[in-house]
């Protein structure tokens, strides 16, 4: 399953997409690639349907958007 979205960095809107590799109750794991390189995604879904996402670039850094 493929999902896409966007993030804002330095007032610039950038799109990205990822493939879901595993869904386990309230936790989604996926992998994708954007201009920053290949990454893994971990998404935690809260009871209020609000979610938090961690974007982990392979061999580089982690992005924790709000």
C-alpha positions as CSV (number, residue, x, y, z in Angstrom):
1,X,0.0,0.0,0.0
2,X,1.4,3.4,-0.9
3,X,0.7,6.7,0.9
4,X,1.8,10.2,0.0
5,X,1.9,13.5,1.8
6,X,3.9,16.6,2.3
7,X,6.0,18.4,4.8
8,X,7.2,22.0,5.1
9,X,10.8,22.9,5.6
10,X,12.2,26.5,5.4
11,X,8.7,27.6,4.3
12,X,8.8,25.3,1.3
13,X,6.2,22.6,0.8
14,X,7.8,19.2,-0.2
15,X,5.9,16.0,-1.2
16,X,7.0,12.5,-0.2
17,X,5.5,9.0,-0.4
18,X,6.2,5.7,1.3
19,X,5.1,2.1,1.0
20,X,3.5,0.5,4.1
21,X,5.6,-2.6,5.1
22,X,3.9,-3.5,8.3
23,X,0.7,-2.5,10.2
24,X,0.3,-3.7,13.8
25,X,-2.7,-2.3,15.6
26,X,-1.7,1.4,16.2
27,X,1.8,1.3,14.6
28,X,2.6,1.6,10.9
29,X,6.1,0.9,9.5
30,X,7.0,2.0,6.0
31,X,9.8,2.8,3.6
32,X,10.3,5.5,1.0
33,X,12.6,7.8,-0.8
34,X,12.7,11.6,-1.4
35,X,15.2,14.3,-2.2
36,X,16.9,13.6,1.2
37,X,17.4,10.0,0.3
38,X,15.9,6.6,1.4
39,X,14.1,6.6,4.7
40,X,12.0,4.5,7.1
41,X,8.7,5.8,8.6
42,X,7.2,4.9,12.0
43,X,3.7,6.2,12.6
44,X,1.9,5.9,16.0
45,X,-1.9,6.4,15.9
46,X,-3.4,7.8,19.1
47,X,-6.9,7.1,20.5
48,X,-8.0,10.5,19.2
49,X,-6.9,9.5,15.7
50,X,-4.1,12.1,16.0
51,X,-0.8,10.5,14.9
52,X,2.9,11.1,15.4
53,X,5.4,10.3,12.7
54,X,9.2,9.6,12.8
55,X,11.1,9.8,9.5
56,X,14.5,8.1,9.7
57,X,16.9,8.7,6.9
58,X,19.2,5.6,6.3
59,X,22.8,6.5,7.5
60,X,21.9,10.1,8.2
61,X,19.4,11.7,10.5
62,X,15.9,11.4,12.0
63,X,13.0,13.9,11.4
64,X,10.2,14.1,14.0
65,X,7.5,16.3,12.5
66,X,4.8,17.6,14.8
